[in-house]
Amino acid sequence: MKNKIIFSLIILAILSIIIGLIGKIAGSSIIFANATWHMFAQTCLLAAIAFGVGKLLEK
């Protein structure tokens, strides 16, 4: 179960980075500011790391 959560958080982070980069290249914001997408991607990656560490500590 936790592998699916970690994988989905990483996919969500990659999508957020892509949306932020598209907005930065196009020179406009997509729904939110481009920096917000990058901060959301960082948050997703930190959550994935936390779940991964938690999974390692269970064993």
C-alpha positions as CSV (number, residue, x, y, z in Angstrom):
1,M,0.0,0.0,0.0
2,K,2.7,2.5,0.9
3,N,4.5,1.8,-2.4
4,K,1.5,3.0,-4.2
5,I,1.4,6.2,-2.1
6,I,5.1,6.9,-2.7
7,F,4.8,6.2,-6.4
8,S,1.7,8.4,-6.7
9,L,3.4,11.3,-4.8
10,I,6.4,11.1,-7.1
11,I,4.2,11.1,-10.2
12,L,2.2,14.1,-8.8
13,A,5.5,15.9,-8.2
14,I,6.7,15.3,-11.8
15,L,3.4,16.6,-13.1
16,S,3.6,19.7,-11.0
17,I,7.1,20.4,-12.2
18,I,6.1,19.9,-15.8
19,I,3.1,22.3,-15.3
20,G,5.4,24.9,-13.7
21,L,7.9,24.6,-16.5
22,I,5.3,25.0,-19.2
23,G,4.0,28.1,-17.5
24,K,7.5,29.5,-17.1
25,I,8.4,28.9,-20.7
26,A,5.1,30.2,-22.0
27,G,5.4,33.3,-19.8
28,S,2.1,32.9,-18.1
29,S,0.7,31.2,-15.0
30,I,-1.5,28.1,-15.3
31,I,-4.2,28.3,-12.6
32,F,-1.6,29.2,-9.9
33,A,1.8,31.0,-10.1
34,N,4.6,28.9,-11.5
35,A,6.5,29.0,-8.2
36,T,3.5,27.5,-6.4
37,W,3.7,24.5,-8.7
38,H,7.4,24.0,-7.9
39,M,6.7,24.4,-4.1
40,F,3.9,21.8,-4.4
41,A,6.3,19.5,-6.2
42,Q,8.8,19.9,-3.3
43,T,6.1,19.1,-0.8
44,C,5.1,15.9,-2.7
45,L,8.7,14.8,-2.8
46,L,9.2,15.5,0.9
47,A,6.1,13.5,1.6
48,A,7.3,10.6,-0.5
49,I,10.6,10.6,1.3
50,A,8.8,10.6,4.7
51,F,6.7,7.6,3.6
52,G,9.8,5.8,2.3
53,V,11.7,6.4,5.6
54,G,8.6,5.3,7.6
55,K,8.4,2.1,5.5
56,L,12.1,1.4,6.1
57,L,11.7,1.9,9.9
58,E,8.8,-0.6,10.0
59,K,11.1,-3.5,9.1
